[in-house]
Amino acid sequence: MVGTSTRAYEGGRLYAEGFPMGEVSEHLARPEAFVWVDLLDPTKEELDALAGELGLHELAVEDALGPHQRPKLDHYDTHLFLASHAVRLPDAQGDLADTEVDAFIHERYLITVRKDAGFSMDAVLQRWDRSPDLRGKGVGFLLYCLLDVIVDGYFDVVQAFDEFYDEVSEGIFADNPLEPAEQRRWFEMRQALVRFHRLVVPTRETVSALMRREHSVVPEDLFPYFQDVYDHVLRVSESSEALRDLVSSIVEANLSLRDYRQNQIMKQVTSWAAIIAVPTLITGFYGMNVPYPGFGEAWGAWFSGGLTIGLSAALYVVFRRKSWL
């Protein structure tokens, strides 16, 4: 079946893979065996067939088929249902790639359902293979490998956000104003950060729920490993919260700098307008068609010209001292 991977383990050793899903029950008939079935974007018929074979709850099956489940852990009589999200930020354009990874968890089987191919199980298998001494813990350790890989991906996203906002922090103090496209990019990255934070915070509660001792699927000697995953999620959650505070500070600083630059421009425009008003006033006065001191005399022209230059120069010096020009 396209997009389906099946594996059977016994004592932590892989003894069968690539078998039809209809043979899952046969492998579970072996007392020491457990089965891992990975489904990529399954159809309702495919998941219903597996649900009928393993007794999966219909609500859990509905959640696995439906889109956009928030991170959670649901408890049913025969199994647990985990909804988690693997995320990545391939570029700094605000395009947060999110792959929902759901799991049906039992002591004897783990059924993972991926909504798209954005998250690969290869890293999970590598994590599993690195610890041969823990493979005997069965589904509990396999579940740890899955969550560990997902949460490790969160650190890459936090690093990408951190580098982007370091660049933004330096850019807002540049003399050149932001282009509209750059402002849109900032806004999209801020939206992506909010989405990321909303996925990380519930994941913390999900991992915490798995560590409760009534969940026999997680052996007690694996609790330190799940505690490590919980600590990682907690660090990511705190980092995302700090980034949100940083973004708010950047937005406020950007608005303040924009107002400051506008005030500087208004000072310059007003100063030049005041300087230009001096020759306008004087030439207007001496241009009246009425007798006035110096009318028709050469000294009158020299006086008006000197007055214009003198007052304009005086205003220029005053405005320069006040840093308005």
Beta strands, then each sheet from edge to edge (+ up, - down):
strand 1: 4-10
strand 2: 13-17
strand 3: 33-40
strand 4: 72-75
strand 5: 80-88
strand 6: 97-105
strand 7: 109-114
sheet 1: 2+ 1- 3+ 7+ 6- 5+ 4-
end
